Amino acid sequence: MGCLAFAAALSIASGATKPGVADAAYEGFSVTPPTPTVVFVCHGFGCKYRAELDLTGSDRAKLAQLLAAGKSSAAAERKAVGVASAWFDRRVGPVAATTPVATPPAFYSFSIS
């Protein structure tokens, strides 16, 4: 579930948004669909706990910058997704009380537009 959700979230983060797409992507999950400024993070054995994180303009710019580094090739894209995921884990950890943590949160729900 986490990989699919993170992939959907990255698609939204990179600007692949159309009316209803985000809602449809999250329809099968018990998570609130993302907005451009709010992140809902599920953690604790699936989605036992949820934390809401307000993304700042600086957060969105940083994530967009990290993902933009992956435009040149598939290998660069994989690396950029890994770097963005690691950055996002560090950003969310203090809010979700998952820092330090051995494994990342199970589900991210976010949008950048």
N, C-alpha and C positions, 0 to 999 in steps of 0.2 A: 504494500500500500504506500509506503513512504517514498519509494523511487518514482512511482507513477505520479504521485501528488507533487513531488519536487519538480519533476519534468514538466508537468502542467503549469506549475508556478513559474518556472523559468521561461516558458513560452509566453506567459502573460507579462513577465518582467521585461522581456525583450520587445514588447510592443505588439505582439500578435493578438490583438484584442478586436473583437467584433461584438455587437450586441448579442447577449445571451450565451456567448462561448464560455465565459468564466462560470456562469451559473450551471451550465450543462456539465462542465468538467467536474464540478464539486457536488453534483446532484446525488450521487451514490454514497457520499460521505456525510457524516453528521457534523460537518464543519461549515461555518458561515462563509459564503463566497467572499473573496478578497475585494478590497477597495484600493484605490491608488495610495491611500495613506495609512491603512490599518492592516496589520499582520495578525493572524490568529495562529498560535502554535500549540499543537497537541503534543503532550509528553506524558510519561508515566505509564508504561505498559499499554501502548496503543494510543488511547486518547482519554485516559482517566482524568488528566488535568489539562486545562487550557489557559493560555496566557494571551493577553492582547497587547500588542506592541504598536505604538504610533510611529510610523516611519517618517523621518524628517526629509526635507529636500536633500540634505547632505547624504542621508542613507540611500535614497533612490539614485542620486548621482554616482555614488560609489559603486553600487551594484551594477548600474548601467555601464560604468567604466570597466569593471572587472569582466562583464560579459562581452563587451565590445572587443576585448583582446582576442576573442575566439573567432573572429570573422574570416581569418585568412585560410583556415583549413579545418578538416574534421579533427585532427590531432590538437590543434590550437583551441577548438571549441571544447573538446573534452577537458583540456587543462583549465580553461576559463571557467567551466562549470564547477570543477573541483575547487578552484580558488574561491569562486563566489560562494560555494556551499560552506567552505571553511570560514570565510569571513562572516557569513550569515549566522553560523553556529556561535561564533564569538559575540556577535551583536545581540543575539536573542538570549544567550545563556543567562546573563544577569537578571533579565526580566522574567524568564521562565523558571528561575531558580534551579537551573540545570548545570551550573558551573561550579566546580569542575565536573565533567561528565565523561564517561568512557564511550558512550554512544550518543549520536545526535538525536534531537527530537524526532518523533515518528512522522510528523506531518507538518508541512508549511502551507500556509494559505496567504498569498500576497499578490499584489498587482502593482505595476509601475506604469504610469502613463504620462 
